[in-house]
Amino acid sequence: MNKQLELNKDSIISVYKKESKEYIVLETIKTVENNKFELYFPDIYIDKSDVFFIKADKSNEFEDGVPVIKGIELLKLLRIAGYKQHVVLFSSDKYIDRDNLIKINQRNIIIYYQGTTFINLQSLGELQIEKLKAINNLNGLKEFIRPSFNISKTRHAHANWWGLKTLWDINNQIKYKKEIKKYLDYPQFVKSGLTINNNIIASYLYSDFINANKQTYYLKTRILKKQEQLQKLDKKNILYIDDKADTGWEEIFKYMLGDNVKLTSITPKPKDFTEEEIQGFYQKVINKLNNKDLLLLDVRLIDEKGVKDVTSLSGIKLFNYIREEIPSMPIIITTASNKSETVNYVLNKGADALWTKPGIDQELNSKSLYKQYFEFLNVVYKSLTKFKTKIDKEIFKTDIKLAQIKKTEIKRKIILNDNIDYVILDTNVFLANEKIFKYHKLVYFFYLWSQRTKKKILIINDVKQELLIKTSSKDDVLRKLAKYSLDRIFLYDKSKYIDSAHNIISKTRVINYSVKKIPYMNEYYLTDNYFNLGFTKNDNKFGVFNAEEKLISIFDNEKEANDFRIEKQKSNKRILHADDTFKSLILYLLHCKKNVLFISNDEANKAEIFNIVSKSKNVTSKESFSSHMLKRKQDTDNYIRGGKILINNNVNLFIYDIDSADKLFK
């Protein structure tokens, strides 16, 4: 007997007639000669029965506000299961007839289908059983079953069940082996769903759409080809997060993707999203993403009935968190919902794709369902092959490695911690082709250090604008590095410890340099009308100024200043240059008695800054580190790797290259 009937066998009842004319409720009967009845058990003899007697009284159960008549529900299941025996529905209520049953619930229309007799219990003895005939076929049955189907239940309460069953059926059609005639057995979640009347009806009404036909032949060919492409990739790893992952979704995805793609899953629990556990759960996910090539993430990770705001959904919250921690992580969002708000939100927020699980209320035909199967394979393949160049792969690895650094466990501190108030980063910190992770790790450490110490990192707007210009470069590596760096800076900008130094930025401009005699160091030439490093009126110097009248360098005589101006003008015809801003900014901060750490690989710029500051009368001590770029001994003043200057015994300027700065953390 079909298992779906076993759970309902207590509804299968019949009448055994005794001479006393008493009626006893039994489970099933078989008609024999002379109008006598013999008793059988349904799980053994139901297929041998010629007539089913089913009680059709009202029950205490209601659905959509109307009483459920279990006997009629059983009749539907018997017909769906293919039983053609005549069915006698009887009621103990003498006032109930067929028309009344239809008035009670129009879904009871099945009682007018062929091979069905309705009778009151009092008239049961007058029934001529020998005249009750089985039906020849079940033609037209679907039209009598269709009114009973509650689509909203399958769309919402059982959406994952329907989607999983549909994919399972299609997978069997695609991979069915004729020679061994073997189908992949349903997981328990699907089997359990097939004991629910509404799901049984759904399967019956729409099962024909699963079968392969001429319309699906082309799509089946494309599916098999895409699966072959997945098998030819280097070994790939996918993390799948869904509260339904362990019900069969992980299993079906593995069958669809093949052996070359390793898929592991996390099945979240409600406690994972409590205030006490959520950060730990998020970090667990980040750790699991190590060495993963793709994340499959469902929109709802816990029971969230009634939640309408997309941003409040558990899966969306996790998606946004991962997007911040690992900006380049390929993410495919999965959902059993087809709401446009969800689609628009996740795609606008940077999801690589959104894949909707098969739904009962979508366009139901073989072509659309097979296309949905193919689309899953297609978006996975595109996401797994997203990074085609070496620089793409290196940037992705850098994101993954940075995310593995646990913020809560950062105990590192700068060796010079007590002597630093501001860290200033040059553009070249972000554009190291061969050392992407090393350099961005350094920036990330400074970011975490600033959060812990409440001290500031200055990433001036000139740096951002230089990076922005480089995002249009014809050089693929430079363009992608610049874009990646801007994305990371954008994340850091959200911290109140990152400062863009808006009040001292220099803009995109044609730079015109001029030389002026400086009788003494006047605040007129300096940023924000501040600063005096201690030059006196007797110290006649020649300064080189930019178009914004900012002093960028100081020389002992006019010839040296003009030579520098000419050289500068030649190399900067039309340029956005942060160097000028760095000089003014550093001078300003030192005047404000702030300790500064400047990190750059531009050894000429570092030498200029070092030379300007070191000429102050208030310098207590100074030390420069030899440059790797020295070509001649006399170039010492033009190129330095780094240096440190102490002013008035209490203000420090530290200048480091990036490799040396990495050693500052202990």
PyMOL commands that set and color helices and strands:
alter all, ss='L'
color gray80, all
select helices_A, chain A and resi 3-6+9-11+33-35+42-48+70-80+98-104+106-112+121-126+129-131+141-148+151-157+159-175+188-193+197-210+214-232+245-247+249-257+270-273+278-288+310-312+314-325+340-348+366-384+390-404+407-409+417-419+427-430+436-453+461-470+476-493+502-504+523-525+527-529+558-571+579-591+603-614+633-637+658-664
alter helices_A, ss='H'
color red, helices_A
select strands_A, chain A and resi 14-17+23-26+28-31+37-40+51-55+62-63+66-67+86-91+116-120+236-241+261-266+294-298+331-335+353-356+422-425+456-458+498-499+514-518+541-545+551-555+596-599+619-625+642-647+651-656
alter strands_A, ss='S'
color yellow, strands_A
deselect
rebuild
show_as cartoon
